[in-house]
Amino acid sequence: MVLGDDAVDSGDISPQQGLAASAKEDLPTNDALELMESILQRLQPSDRHEIRDMITNRGWLSGVLLMMSGLFWWIAVGKGATALNNADMPLSLLGEFDFAKLAMIVPGLVFLATVVWSVGRERGHASMSNIGGLLVVLALYYILEPLGFALLTDQVTTQTAMFGSLRLMALAVMIHYSAKLFIDAILLQWVRTQMIHMPVELMPAFNGSSDEGQADEVGPAA
């Protein structure tokens, strides 16, 4: 008879245990929750609908900047090589790259630096942030190197060097913001997917904590 009682008890409890286990499986891990909190606190969407709008807007702006970068490179570096005296630019001291190659290397370095820095920021990895800083310094060196040649040597005129550095800087800025906006869109898309499959609402908790923090800063009214 004991076996029968055990069978009845197991039959009564197993559906509830199955629901609890499935709900527990749907919950993100502590690392995922911490990452979601970091993203939401930094970008501060008000609700899920605003998250969707932010994904759309950031993805759209990222594509616009990426296309602008490509067109700018094609006009100012590819087609404008002769008019802007690209051949007069001295080879770089690091790697002996000409200006056309530098116009591809600098955006690549900036893109990698933005990705590595963004991942290091969200995950709290000091080593990745350090690598991002190294890549930024290297990109800045290549950007400012033509001006250095103009100031320290007579291999290139100041005007030609200035136009060269400005073109490299423009490419670096557009690529940086394009990559940054795209990474934010990807992160928000991941957060939205996680929130859709979560059995509890996450947004009110963040909004409530933010409101409480503001109330504590303001203090009670007289």
N, C-alpha and C positions, 0 to 999 in steps of 0.2 A: 504493500500500500504506500509505502514511502516513495517508491518509484513513481507511482501514479501522481502523488502530490507534487513531486519534483517536476513531472512532465507538465502538470497544470500551471505550476508557478512559472516555469520557463516559457510556456506558451503565452502567459499573461505579460511577462516582462520583456520578452524579446522584441516586440514591435517598438516599444518605447526606447529600448536601447538602440535599436536600429536607427530611429529618427534622431536620437541624440548623437550617434556616431556620424551620421550623414551631415548633420548641422555642424559638427565639429570639423569635419573634413572641408566644409565650405569656407571656414574662417581662414584668413591669411595668417601666415606665421608672424612672429613678433618682429622679425626683420622687415617683412613686407609692410606691416602696420607702421613701423617707424619711418620707412621710406615714404609711405603715403602721407603721413603727418608732415614730413619735411616739405614735400611738394605742395601740399595744400596750404600750409602756413606761409610759404614763400610766394605763391601765386594768388592766394586768397580768393578763390571763386566762392560765390554766395550759395549756389546750388548746383545740381547736376546739369541743368539746362545751360547755365553759364559755362560749365566745364566744356560742354559740347561746342558752344560758340567760341570759346578760347582755343580749342583744338582747330576749328575751322579757320579762324583768323590768323593764328600763328603759322599754320601750314601754308595758307595763301601768301602771307608776307614772306615766308621763307622761300617759296618758289619765285616770287617777284624779284627778291634780292639775288637769288641764284642766276636767274636769267639776265638781270642787269649786269652781274659780274661777267658772265660769258660774253655779252655784247660789248661791254667795256673793254675786255681783253682783246676781242676780235678787232675793234676799231682802233684802240689806243696802242696796242702792242703788235698785233698781226699786220693790219693794213697801214697803220701809221708809223711803221718802223723807219722808213726813209725820211718822212717829213719831220719826225721828232728826234732824228739823229741817234737811233738806238745803237748803230754800229760804232759810234764814238764812245760808248760806255766802256770803261776798262773791265776786264774780267775780274770776277770776285776773288778775293784773297783766300776765301774758304771754298775750295772745290773748283775754282777757276770756271765758274758759270758765266755765260753771257747774259745779257738783259732779258732775252726771250725766255731762257730757262729760269731765271730768277722770278719772272712774272708768273711762272707755274709753281715754283718751289715755295714762294712766300705764301700764296693762298693755301697750299697743302699743309704747311707748317701751322698756319693759323687755324685751319679746320681741325687738325689733330690736337692742337693745344686747347681749343674750345671743347672738344669731346672729352678729352682726358680731364680737364678742369671741372667740367660739369659732372662727370661720374664721381670724381673725388669729392666734390662738394656734397652731392646727394648721399653718397655712401660713407662720408667721413673718413676717407683714406688720405692721410698726409702724404704718402709717397706719390700717389697719382697727381695730387695738387702740385707737388714739387716738380714732377716731370712736365706738367703743363706750364709752370713758370719758366723752366729751361727752354721749352719750345718757343715761348713768347719772346724771350730775350734773343734767341737765334733769329727769329723772324724780324725783330726790330733792327738787329745788326744788318741784315741784308737790305732792309728798307733805307737805312741811313747811310749805307756804305757809299753810294754815289755822291752824296754831299760831302762825305769825308774825303773822297778823291779830289773833289773840286776845291776844297779848302786847303788840303795839305799838299796837293800836287798840281801840275799843269796839264794833266792828261785829258781833262774834260772841262768844258766851260761850266760856270755856275748855273746858268740858265738851263742847259741840257741836263745837268745833274739834278736840279730842283724838280724839273718836270718828271724825271725818272723816279725820284723818291715819292713824289705826289701820286704818280700812277700806282706804284706798289702799295702805298698807304691806302688808296681808295679801294684797291682789290682786297686788301687785308680786312678793312672795316666791313665791306659788304659781305665777305665770306664769313666773318665772325658772327655778325648778326643773323645771317641766314642759318648757320649751323645752330646758334643758340635758340632761335625760334623753333627750328625743326625738332631739336632735342626736347624743348618744353612741350611741344605738341605730342611727341611720342610718349613722354612721361604722363601727361594728362590723359592720353588715350588708355594707357595702362591702368591709371587710377580709376578711370570711368569703368573699365572692364571689371576690375576687382570689386568696385562698389555695386555693380549690377548683380553679381553673384553672391554678395554678402547678405546674410539673413537679417542684418540690422542696418539701420541708417547711420551713416558716419558723419555727414555734414553738420547736423545740429550740434554735435559734440564740439566740433571745431569752432563753429560760430558762437556757441555759448561761452567757450573758454576765452575767445577773443573779446566778447562783450564784457565778461567779468574782469579781464585784464584792464580794459579801458576804464571801467568803473572804479577799479582800485587806484588807477593813476589820477583820476579826476578828484576822487574823494567825496565825502558827503556834502550836500548843499547846506548852506547856513539857514 
